[in-house]
Amino acid sequence: MKDTIPLEKRADRLPASFKAAEAVARRQVLDGVLPVAKLQRLAAALSGAADALTIHVEFVPHPRSMGRASGRIRGLLPLTCQRSLQVFDWPLDVAFDWIMVRDEAEEERLLADADPVMLQEEQLLLHDAIEDEVLLSLPLVPMAPESSLPGSHESVAPSPAAGAKTKMPQGKTKAPRISDNFELDDSRPNPFLALKAQFSKD
């Protein structure tokens, strides 16, 4: 006999797919874990082996579609910091809100309501939908907290607070900067002042 999803919560069990209409009719609530090893595309995008994702998902009716699924995905994913080039555990915590649709026309019509998820023969492919959600949530440029450049042991000095004045030596103004490697020289005589003095003599 085929195992079915009960009306109550089932901990630590997330089906790969099931009939969306039944889950919506029962207002199904699922709490469980999903091993990252089962998500091949996500595993390939990481910088090491990850444990499992913790999933919470609730199904409710929607007036213009098969139904709505919303919830949260949490976990720790190993990524490479683009500043230090070290692998660190990036904390994933993403909320999702899906509208389950049957075809492209319905997807286009409901695009403004929430993120459409296409059903396959009335089945919601839950693992695939979760994997897509996590892949879209990965940072383009991962940065570990308090990271530094490779080979550098110095922390970056904080910028002066807004409104604070920079103290300069008396009798000298700060040279205007063009770039980090070049400064204008203020020590040269100002040609316009020299020209003004010449006219004053006349």
Secondary structure by P-SEA (a helix, b strand, c coil): cbbbbccccccccccccccaaaaaaacbbbbbcccccccaaaaaaccccccbbbbbbbbbbbcccccccccbbbbbbbbbcccccbbbbbbbbbbbbbbbbccaaaaaaaccccbbbbbcccccaaaaaaaaaaaaaccccccccccccccccccccccccccbbbbbcccccccccccccbbbbcccccaaaaaaaaaaac
